[in-house]
Amino acid sequence: MGGGVVASLRRAGFATHVRDIRPEATAAAVALGAHPHDSAAALAAACDIVIVVVVDSDQVDAVLFGADGVTAMLAPGAIVMLASTLDPDDVAGFAARLSGAGVGCIDAPMSGGPRRATDGTMTMMIAGAADALARCAPVLAAIAGKVFEVGAAPGMAAKFKIVNNLLAAVNLAAGAEALALAAAAGLDVRTVVDVINASSGGSWIFADRMPRALDGDYAPRAAAKILAKDVGIAASFAARLHVDTPFALAAQATFREAVATGHGELDDAIVYACAQRKALPDEPLCQGESSVNRP
């Protein structure tokens, strides 16, 4: 999604600096007119707003406070936007450490996937001090179609995001299970997808993922390991609040199994192939089977 953010920023005319450990991602950003840097610290020296789009809290910690991290090079009054899906307690901790260095923090998780990030139409939940939100308003307008201000304390937006991702994971896992049942029942699964999308069982993530799953297209837009991580954060947070989440735990098991069977780097739609293999062990998988390891 970071590449999509770069595309949206450049389309809006922002001078954009990038640092990515993947050379191909850096090259794609440079092709859009972004300025590359060899380290997060070098990037920070050139920016007053830094958007961090990485996988998890460990990576955020490294980007912010590790060797060549951004915090040491940011000018007082600079702002860091944490756009990953993170544990709310971790976000609050990062914000406190940044504040101690004179740097502002906006909790700003994103939803919608790479395509909507590229189109500038994704949804963002944001929390932070009013002055920081005001300064970042033009940036947010460029990269998101809908922005929800949900609080002043970093960590609050993270809570909204994990509630959303809990439901996304449950919907996708259940959708894969339902479509595997349809296949086992001998139904035309493409017609089933059309019917569900027009009926009460439909969801955004089902409509987005299942058509490409039926094409055997598991090129990672949102890798299975990411949603496994996200639903794990939600389940852990719920446990700390003593809230029972049996559906989240079931979805977590589904995505953990996909990761454990070697599919973590593939698109999270791969859970359909996993469910289909269980339902129809003697039948070929959907198109693209050669690129998918059998569970």
KEKE-3310 file (N, C-alpha, C; in steps of 0.2 Angstrom, whole numbers, plus 5000, padded with zeros to 4 digits):
npx = (5004:5011:5017:5005:5001:5012:5010:4998:5001:5011:5003:4995:5004:5014:5030:5039:5047:5056:5059:5063:5066:5066:5072:5064:5052:5057:5062:5050:5043:5052:5050:5038:5042:5047:5059:5073:5080:5094:5092:5081:5084:5090:5080:5071:5078:5075:5061:5046:5035:5032:5027:5024:5023:5023:5025:5023:5024:5037:5044:5040:5046:5060:5061:5058:5066:5077:5094:5099:5087:5071:5069:5080:5084:5073:5066:5062:5045:5041:5031:5025:5016:5008:5004:5001:4993:4992:4995:4985:4991:5004:5005:5002:5013:5023:5020:5022:5035:5040:5035:5043:5055:5051:5043:5028:5014:5003:4991:4986:4979:4976:4964:4958:4966:4979:4975:4965:4973:4981:4973:4969:4958:4956:4951:4954:4957:4960:4969:4975:4984:4975:4982:4992:4984:4978:4988:4992:4981:4980:4988:4982:4970:4974:4978:4967:4950:4940:4941:4941:4940:4944:4948:4959:4970:4984:4982:4969:4964:4969:4962:4950:4953:4957:4945:4938:4947:4946:4932:4934:4943:4935:4924:4930:4936:4925:4918:4926:4924:4911:4910:4918:4910:4899:4906:4908:4895:4892:4889:4889:4902:4905:4893:4887:4895:4890:4877:4878:4884:4874:4865:4860:4871:4883:4898:4911:4924:4922:4917:4928:4938:4935:4932:4945:4951:4944:4949:4962:4971:4983:4992:5000:4990:4986:4994:4992:4998:4998:4985:4983:4991:4985:4972:4976:4981:4969:4962:4970:4969:4956:4956:4963:4953:4944:4934:4925:4929:4925:4923:4933:4944:4942:4944:4957:4963:4961:4969:4981:4984:4985:4996:5005:5006:5013:5008:5009:5014:5006:4992:4978:4966:4969:4964:4953:4957:4963:4952:4945:4953:4952:4938:4936:4946:4951:4949:4954:4962:4956:4959:4976:4982:4995:5004:5001:5005:5000:4989)
npy = (4994:5006:5010:5013:5025:5033:5035:5042:5054:5059:5062:5072:5082:5083:5085:5070:5059:5043:5028:5011:4994:4986:4984:4984:4991:5003:5007:5008:5018:5029:5030:5036:5049:5051:5054:5045:5037:5031:5027:5027:5037:5047:5050:5056:5068:5075:5078:5085:5078:5062:5046:5031:5015:5000:4982:4977:4980:4978:4981:4995:5000:4998:5007:5019:5020:5013:5009:5021:5026:5036:5046:5052:5061:5069:5085:5096:5097:5090:5078:5061:5049:5035:5022:5008:4993:4991:4985:4994:4998:4997:5008:5019:5019:5021:5034:5041:5040:5047:5059:5063:5066:5077:5076:5075:5064:5055:5043:5033:5022:5012:5007:4997:4992:4990:4994:5004:5012:5017:5024:5034:5033:5026:5021:5030:5030:5041:5048:5060:5075:5090:5101:5094:5086:5095:5101:5090:5088:5091:5082:5070:5072:5069:5056:5048:5043:5043:5050:5047:5056:5050:5052:5060:5054:5045:5028:5026:5026:5015:5005:5006:5001:4988:4982:4983:4975:4963:4959:4959:4948:4937:4938:4935:4922:4915:4916:4909:4897:4895:4895:4884:4874:4876:4872:4859:4854:4854:4865:4879:4889:4902:4907:4906:4916:4927:4927:4928:4941:4949:4947:4944:4938:4944:4953:4966:4962:4949:4950:4957:4948:4934:4933:4933:4923:4912:4913:4908:4918:4923:4933:4943:4956:4959:4951:4934:4932:4945:4947:4937:4941:4953:4949:4942:4952:4958:4948:4946:4959:4959:4949:4955:4964:4955:4950:4939:4931:4921:4919:4927:4920:4908:4912:4917:4904:4899:4907:4906:4893:4894:4901:4892:4882:4886:4897:4910:4921:4923:4930:4935:4929:4916:4908:4902:4892:4884:4880:4874:4863:4855:4852:4846:4835:4826:4833:4844:4860:4877:4887:4890:4882:4876:4886:4885:4878:4863:4862)
npz = (5000:5002:4990:4983:4991:4988:4974:4975:4982:4973:4962:4967:4968:4978:4984:4986:4996:4998:5006:5005:5008:4998:4982:4970:4974:4977:4965:4958:4964:4961:4948:4948:4951:4964:4977:4981:4996:5005:5018:5032:5041:5032:5024:5033:5036:5026:5026:5034:5037:5040:5033:5039:5033:5036:5041:5054:5072:5077:5065:5064:5076:5073:5061:5067:5079:5078:5072:5061:5061:5060:5070:5076:5066:5063:5063:5077:5080:5068:5061:5063:5054:5058:5049:5048:5053:5069:5086:5098:5110:5107:5098:5106:5114:5105:5101:5113:5115:5103:5106:5117:5110:5104:5093:5084:5083:5073:5073:5061:5053:5038:5026:5013:5003:4990:4978:4980:4988:4978:4970:4978:4986:4997:5014:5029:5047:5059:5073:5084:5090:5088:5081:5074:5066:5058:5051:5043:5035:5021:5015:5019:5012:5000:4999:5003:5002:5011:5027:5044:5059:5074:5087:5100:5105:5101:5096:5098:5085:5080:5087:5081:5069:5071:5075:5063:5055:5061:5058:5044:5042:5047:5039:5027:5029:5032:5020:5011:5016:5013:5000:4996:5001:4992:4980:4983:4983:4970:4964:4952:4955:4951:4948:4961:4967:4961:4965:4979:4980:4977:4987:5004:5010:5006:5006:5007:5006:5002:4989:4983:4984:4981:4966:4960:4967:4961:4949:4951:4955:4964:4967:4978:4984:4997:5008:5015:5027:5033:5036:5045:5055:5058:5063:5073:5082:5085:5092:5103:5109:5112:5121:5132:5136:5141:5132:5123:5108:5098:5084:5078:5083:5076:5063:5064:5066:5053:5045:5050:5047:5034:5032:5039:5030:5020:5012:5016:5010:4999:4991:5002:4998:4996:5005:5001:4991:5000:5008:4998:4995:5006:5006:4994:4991:4981:4969:4956:4960:4958:4944:4941:4949:4948:4954:4967:4982:4988:5003)
capx = (5000:5015:5017:4999:5002:5017:5006:4993:5005:5014:4997:4993:5009:5018:5037:5039:5054:5054:5064:5061:5071:5065:5074:5059:5048:5060:5062:5043:5042:5056:5047:5033:5045:5049:5066:5075:5085:5097:5091:5076:5087:5091:5073:5069:5081:5072:5054:5043:5029:5034:5022:5027:5019:5027:5021:5021:5026:5044:5047:5039:5051:5066:5061:5058:5071:5083:5100:5097:5079:5070:5068:5086:5085:5068:5067:5057:5039:5040:5025:5025:5010:5009:4998:5001:4988:4996:4992:4984:4996:5011:5004:5002:5020:5027:5018:5025:5043:5041:5034:5049:5060:5049:5040:5021:5012:4996:4989:4983:4979:4973:4960:4956:4971:4984:4971:4962:4978:4984:4967:4967:4951:4955:4948:4959:4955:4965:4969:4981:4982:4971:4986:4995:4979:4977:4994:4992:4975:4981:4991:4976:4965:4977:4979:4961:4944:4936:4945:4937:4944:4941:4950:4965:4975:4986:4980:4962:4962:4971:4957:4945:4956:4957:4938:4937:4950:4943:4927:4936:4946:4930:4920:4934:4937:4918:4916:4930:4921:4904:4911:4920:4903:4896:4910:4907:4888:4892:4886:4893:4904:4905:4886:4886:4898:4886:4871:4880:4886:4868:4861:4862:4877:4888:4903:4915:4930:4920:4916:4934:4943:4933:4932:4951:4952:4942:4954:4968:4975:4985:4997:4998:4988:4986:4997:4989:5002:4996:4978:4984:4994:4979:4966:4979:4981:4962:4960:4974:4967:4949:4957:4965:4947:4940:4929:4925:4929:4926:4923:4940:4949:4941:4947:4964:4966:4961:4974:4987:4985:4987:5003:5009:5006:5017:5005:5008:5016:5001:4986:4974:4961:4972:4960:4948:4960:4964:4946:4943:4957:4949:4931:4937:4953:4953:4948:4959:4961:4954:4964:4982:4985:5002:5007:4999:5007:4994:4989)
capy = (5000:5011:5012:5017:5031:5037:5037:5047:5060:5062:5064:5078:5087:5083:5082:5064:5055:5036:5023:5004:4989:4982:4988:4985:4996:5010:5009:5010:5025:5034:5031:5041:5055:5051:5055:5039:5038:5025:5025:5030:5043:5051:5052:5060:5074:5079:5078:5087:5073:5055:5041:5024:5010:4993:4976:4976:4984:4977:4985:5002:5002:4999:5013:5025:5021:5009:5012:5025:5027:5043:5050:5056:5066:5073:5092:5097:5099:5086:5073:5054:5046:5027:5020:5001:4990:4989:4985:5000:4999:4999:5014:5024:5019:5025:5041:5044:5041:5052:5066:5064:5068:5083:5074:5073:5057:5053:5036:5033:5015:5013:5001:4997:4988:4993:4998:5010:5017:5020:5028:5039:5032:5021:5024:5031:5032:5045:5050:5064:5082:5094:5105:5089:5084:5101:5101:5084:5088:5091:5075:5065:5073:5067:5049:5044:5045:5045:5051:5048:5058:5046:5054:5064:5050:5039:5022:5026:5024:5008:5001:5006:4997:4981:4980:4982:4969:4957:4957:4957:4941:4933:4937:4931:4915:4912:4916:4904:4890:4894:4894:4877:4870:4876:4868:4852:4853:4853:4871:4883:4893:4909:4910:4907:4922:4933:4927:4931:4948:4952:4945:4946:4935:4947:4958:4970:4958:4943:4953:4959:4942:4928:4932:4932:4916:4907:4913:4906:4923:4924:4938:4947:4963:4959:4944:4931:4933:4951:4947:4933:4946:4958:4946:4940:4958:4959:4943:4948:4965:4957:4945:4959:4967:4950:4950:4933:4932:4914:4920:4929:4914:4903:4915:4917:4898:4898:4911:4903:4887:4896:4903:4886:4877:4889:4902:4917:4927:4924:4935:4931:4925:4909:4903:4898:4886:4879:4877:4869:4857:4851:4850:4841:4833:4823:4837:4850:4867:4882:4889:4893:4877:4875:4891:4885:4872:4860:4862)
capz = (5000:5002:4983:4982:4994:4984:4968:4976:4984:4967:4958:4970:4967:4983:4984:4990:4997:4999:5008:5005:5008:4992:4977:4965:4976:4977:4958:4956:4967:4958:4941:4949:4953:4971:4978:4985:5001:5007:5025:5035:5044:5027:5022:5039:5036:5020:5027:5040:5038:5038:5034:5040:5030:5036:5042:5061:5077:5077:5060:5066:5081:5069:5057:5071:5084:5077:5069:5055:5062:5058:5075:5077:5061:5062:5066:5081:5077:5063:5062:5060:5053:5058:5044:5048:5058:5075:5093:5101:5116:5104:5095:5111:5116:5100:5102:5119:5114:5099:5110:5121:5105:5101:5087:5084:5080:5071:5072:5055:5049:5031:5024:5006:4999:4986:4972:4983:4990:4972:4967:4983:4988:5003:5021:5035:5053:5062:5080:5086:5092:5083:5076:5069:5061:5053:5046:5039:5031:5013:5014:5020:5007:4993:4999:5006:5000:5017:5033:5050:5065:5079:5094:5100:5108:5097:5099:5097:5078:5080:5090:5076:5063:5072:5075:5056:5052:5064:5054:5037:5042:5048:5033:5021:5031:5031:5013:5008:5018:5010:4992:4996:5002:4985:4975:4985:4982:4963:4961:4948:4960:4949:4949:4968:4969:4959:4969:4986:4980:4976:4992:5011:5013:5003:5010:5002:5005:4998:4982:4981:4984:4978:4959:4958:4969:4956:4943:4953:4955:4971:4967:4984:4985:5004:5009:5020:5033:5035:5039:5050:5060:5060:5067:5080:5086:5087:5097:5109:5112:5115:5127:5137:5138:5143:5127:5120:5101:5095:5077:5077:5084:5071:5057:5065:5065:5046:5042:5053:5044:5027:5033:5041:5024:5015:5008:5019:5005:4993:4993:5007:4995:4996:5010:4997:4989:5006:5010:4993:4995:5011:5004:4988:4991:4975:4963:4955:4962:4953:4939:4944:4954:4948:4958:4974:4986:4991:5010)
cpx = (5004:5016:5011:4999:5006:5013:5001:4996:5008:5008:4995:4998:5014:5025:5037:5045:5052:5061:5061:5066:5071:5067:5068:5054:5051:5060:5055:5041:5046:5053:5041:5035:5047:5056:5068:5080:5088:5095:5085:5078:5088:5085:5071:5072:5078:5065:5052:5037:5032:5028:5025:5022:5023:5022:5018:5025:5034:5047:5046:5045:5058:5066:5061:5064:5077:5089:5098:5090:5078:5070:5074:5087:5079:5068:5061:5051:5037:5034:5027:5018:5011:5003:4997:4995:4993:4992:4991:4989:5002:5010:5005:5009:5024:5026:5021:5032:5044:5040:5040:5055:5057:5045:5033:5020:5005:4995:4984:4982:4975:4969:4958:4960:4975:4980:4968:4967:4981:4979:4966:4961:4950:4952:4954:4955:4961:4964:4975:4979:4979:4976:4990:4990:4978:4982:4994:4986:4976:4984:4986:4971:4968:4977:4973:4955:4939:4941:4941:4942:4941:4944:4957:4971:4977:4985:4973:4960:4964:4966:4951:4947:4956:4950:4936:4940:4948:4937:4929:4939:4940:4926:4924:4935:4930:4916:4920:4927:4915:4905:4914:4914:4900:4899:4908:4900:4887:4889:4891:4895:4904:4898:4885:4889:4893:4880:4873:4881:4879:4863:4864:4868:4884:4892:4908:4921:4928:4920:4923:4939:4941:4933:4940:4954:4950:4946:4961:4973:4977:4991:4995:4997:4989:4988:4993:4992:5000:4990:4979:4987:4989:4974:4969:4979:4974:4960:4964:4971:4960:4951:4959:4959:4942:4933:4930:4925:4930:4926:4930:4945:4948:4945:4955:4967:4966:4967:4981:4989:4987:4994:5008:5010:5010:5014:5005:5010:5011:4996:4981:4968:4963:4968:4955:4951:4962:4958:4943:4946:4954:4942:4931:4944:4956:4952:4953:4957:4958:4960:4970:4985:4992:5006:5006:5001:5001:4995:4991)
cpy = (5006:5014:5016:5024:5036:5040:5043:5054:5063:5065:5071:5083:5087:5081:5076:5060:5048:5033:5016:5000:4985:4986:4990:4990:5003:5012:5011:5017:5030:5035:5036:5048:5056:5051:5049:5041:5031:5022:5029:5037:5049:5054:5057:5067:5078:5081:5081:5082:5067:5050:5034:5019:5003:4988:4976:4981:4984:4981:4993:5004:5003:5005:5019:5026:5017:5012:5015:5026:5035:5048:5055:5062:5071:5080:5092:5100:5095:5081:5066:5052:5038:5024:5012:4999:4987:4988:4992:5002:5001:5006:5020:5024:5022:5032:5045:5045:5046:5059:5068:5067:5075:5082:5072:5066:5057:5046:5036:5027:5016:5006:5002:4993:4993:4997:5004:5015:5021:5025:5034:5039:5027:5025:5025:5033:5035:5048:5054:5071:5086:5098:5100:5087:5089:5101:5096:5084:5087:5084:5070:5065:5070:5059:5045:5047:5047:5045:5052:5050:5055:5048:5058:5060:5045:5033:5021:5024:5017:5003:5001:5001:4990:4978:4979:4976:4963:4954:4956:4950:4936:4932:4934:4924:4911:4911:4911:4897:4889:4892:4887:4873:4870:4872:4860:4849:4852:4860:4875:4889:4901:4911:4911:4914:4928:4933:4930:4938:4952:4951:4946:4943:4939:4952:4961:4965:4951:4945:4954:4952:4936:4927:4930:4925:4911:4907:4910:4911:4925:4929:4942:4954:4964:4952:4941:4932:4940:4951:4942:4937:4950:4955:4943:4946:4959:4954:4944:4954:4963:4953:4949:4963:4962:4949:4943:4934:4926:4915:4922:4924:4909:4906:4915:4910:4896:4901:4908:4897:4888:4898:4897:4882:4881:4894:4909:4922:4928:4928:4931:4928:4918:4905:4900:4892:4881:4876:4872:4863:4852:4848:4845:4839:4829:4827:4842:4856:4871:4883:4892:4888:4876:4880:4890:4878:4869:4860:4855)
cpz = (5000:4995:4981:4985:4990:4978:4969:4978:4977:4962:4960:4970:4973:4982:4989:4990:5000:5002:5009:5005:5002:4986:4971:4967:4976:4969:4955:4958:4963:4951:4942:4951:4960:4972:4983:4990:5003:5014:5027:5038:5038:5024:5027:5038:5031:5021:5034:5042:5035:5039:5034:5038:5030:5039:5049:5066:5078:5071:5061:5071:5077:5065:5061:5075:5083:5074:5062:5055:5061:5064:5076:5072:5060:5066:5071:5078:5071:5065:5059:5060:5053:5055:5044:5053:5063:5081:5096:5106:5113:5101:5100:5114:5112:5100:5107:5118:5108:5102:5114:5116:5102:5094:5088:5081:5079:5070:5066:5051:5043:5030:5017:5001:4994:4980:4974:4985:4984:4969:4972:4986:4994:5009:5026:5041:5056:5069:5081:5088:5086:5078:5072:5064:5056:5048:5041:5034:5024:5011:5014:5014:5000:4993:5001:5003:5006:5023:5039:5056:5071:5086:5094:5103:5103:5100:5098:5090:5077:5082:5085:5071:5065:5073:5068:5053:5055:5060:5047:5037:5043:5042:5027:5023:5030:5024:5009:5010:5014:5003:4992:4997:4995:4980:4977:4983:4974:4960:4957:4953:4958:4949:4956:4970:4967:4963:4976:4986:4979:4982:4999:5014:5010:5008:5005:5001:5001:4991:4979:4980:4980:4970:4957:4961:4964:4950:4945:4954:4962:4972:4973:4983:4993:5006:5015:5027:5037:5039:5045:5056:5063:5065:5073:5084:5089:5093:5103:5112:5115:5121:5133:5140:5141:5139:5123:5112:5097:5087:5075:5078:5079:5065:5058:5064:5057:5043:5044:5049:5037:5027:5034:5035:5018:5010:5011:5015:5000:4996:4998:5004:4994:5001:5007:4994:4995:5008:5004:4993:5000:5009:4998:4987:4984:4968:4962:4958:4957:4949:4943:4949:4954:4952:4965:4977:4989:4999:5012)
residu = (MET:GLY:GLY:GLY:VAL:VAL:ALA:SER:LEU:ARG:ARG:ALA:GLY:PHE:ALA:THR:HIS:VAL:ARG:ASP:ILE:ARG:PRO:GLU:ALA:THR:ALA:ALA:ALA:VAL:ALA:LEU:GLY:ALA:HIS:PRO:HIS:ASP:SER:ALA:ALA:ALA:LEU:ALA:ALA:ALA:CYS:ASP:ILE:VAL:ILE:VAL:VAL:VAL:VAL:ASP:SER:ASP:GLN:VAL:ASP:ALA:VAL:LEU:PHE:GLY:ALA:ASP:GLY:VAL:THR:ALA:MET:LEU:ALA:PRO:GLY:ALA:ILE:VAL:MET:LEU:ALA:SER:THR:LEU:ASP:PRO:ASP:ASP:VAL:ALA:GLY:PHE:ALA:ALA:ARG:LEU:SER:GLY:ALA:GLY:VAL:GLY:CYS:ILE:ASP:ALA:PRO:MET:SER:GLY:GLY:PRO:ARG:ARG:ALA:THR:ASP:GLY:THR:MET:THR:MET:MET:ILE:ALA:GLY:ALA:ALA:ASP:ALA:LEU:ALA:ARG:CYS:ALA:PRO:VAL:LEU:ALA:ALA:ILE:ALA:GLY:LYS:VAL:PHE:GLU:VAL:GLY:ALA:ALA:PRO:GLY:MET:ALA:ALA:LYS:PHE:LYS:ILE:VAL:ASN:ASN:LEU:LEU:ALA:ALA:VAL:ASN:LEU:ALA:ALA:GLY:ALA:GLU:ALA:LEU:ALA:LEU:ALA:ALA:ALA:ALA:GLY:LEU:ASP:VAL:ARG:THR:VAL:VAL:ASP:VAL:ILE:ASN:ALA:SER:SER:GLY:GLY:SER:TRP:ILE:PHE:ALA:ASP:ARG:MET:PRO:ARG:ALA:LEU:ASP:GLY:ASP:TYR:ALA:PRO:ARG:ALA:ALA:ALA:LYS:ILE:LEU:ALA:LYS:ASP:VAL:GLY:ILE:ALA:ALA:SER:PHE:ALA:ALA:ARG:LEU:HIS:VAL:ASP:THR:PRO:PHE:ALA:LEU:ALA:ALA:GLN:ALA:THR:PHE:ARG:GLU:ALA:VAL:ALA:THR:GLY:HIS:GLY:GLU:LEU:ASP:ASP:ALA:ILE:VAL:TYR:ALA:CYS:ALA:GLN:ARG:LYS:ALA:LEU:PRO:ASP:GLU:PRO:LEU:CYS:GLN:GLY:GLU:SER:SER:VAL:ASN:ARG:PRO)
# end
